[in-house]
Amino acid sequence: MPVPKKKTSQARQGKRRSHLKLTPPALDTCPHCHSPKLAHHVCPNCGWYDDREVIEVKTAKK
């Protein structure tokens, strides 16, 4: 198998890997409680999805 004759510079290596970045997940706001949530998912704070309550969220005991 062929072996490279010279070491690849960090600039050239970075240009090759420029599209391998991570992107944060796209967040929407809940129409019911206005907290950030993932799109097409039930809101973890209030339990609403598609203008109706889907799950019952328990409140933390103090």
N, C-alpha and C positions, 0 to 999 in steps of 0.2 A: 504494500500500500504506500502511496506517496506521503511524504512527510514535509511540512512547510520548512523552507530554508531559513526564514527570518521570523522573529517574534511579531505577532500582530499588535500594533499600537493600541493604546486604550481609546484613542479617538476613533479609530477605524472600527474597533470592537463596539464602541458605544453607538456609532452610526448604524451598524448592522442590527443592534438590539433596540433601536429607538421605538419600535412598535410593540415591545414586550412589557409595556407598563401596566400597572393595575389601575382600574378606575373605581371610584367609590360607587356604591349602589345608588340608584336613582330613588329619591324619596319624594313622596307626595304628602299632602296634608290631609288629615282625616276631616271630612265635612261635618262630622258630629262634634268632635272635641278639639279639632284644629291642632293635633299633635302630629309629628312626622311619623310616617309609616311606609312600608314597602307597597308598591303598586300591586293591585290585584291580590292583596292579602287582608286578612281581618286585622283591625286595629288592636294592638296589644294593650292599649290603655282603656278603651271603652268597650271593645268587643263588637263593634258595628262593622257591617259590610253591606254595600249596595242599599243604603238608606234603611236598614233594619238591623236589629240586634241578633247576632248569630250565636255568640257564646256569652256566658255570664262570667264576668271577670270578678275575682275575689279581691277585696281590698286588704292591704297589709294591716296586721294587728299591731297596735302600739302599746 
